[in-house]
Amino acid sequence: PGCPRRRLQGGNCFQHGGGKRCWMPGCNKLQFHNAKCGIRGEPRICTHPDCSYFAVGSNDKCFGHGGGKKCSEPDCTKRAAARGGKCYEHGGGRRCSYPGCKKRPVLSNKCATHDGARICTHPDCPHKAVSNGKCFTHGECQRCSEPGSTKRAHV
């Protein structure tokens, strides 16, 4: 309470005990992939005061505070995609493999429009699957705990 940093799992920022911790005995660092941390794989935290986003690039800053690569197009301030050194709008990154489509792929090198997204397995349902092959309506997604709400919970 009162801390301006971003809350992680558990309701607190990383400095106040939020987030999952490393599985190694005696290690209290945040875990990242496969419960690893620190030298074992945890990303660095931005060194800007009161920022708890992960650092990108080599200067220990998050993208918002100057970390990572920016688009190489003049006057563009967006983040460069992994391929091409440019942001998505200026031609960086991957594209859907469907001929003529310029959208981003989401699955199997295709965009959601061209069957890159999974469809709900419930009979006659055209909606996209969000969990275990089911859409929000037919699946077992967590729902908002507010009385009367029909929205999905973001956890």
Secondary structure, DSSP 8 states (H G I E B T S, - for coil): ----S---TTSS-GGGT-S-B-SSTT--SB--STT--GGGT---B--STT--SB-BTTTTB-GGGT-S-B-SSTT--SB--TTTTS-GGGT-S---SSTT--S---BTTB-GGGTTS-B--STT--SB--BTTB-TTTS---B--STT--SB---
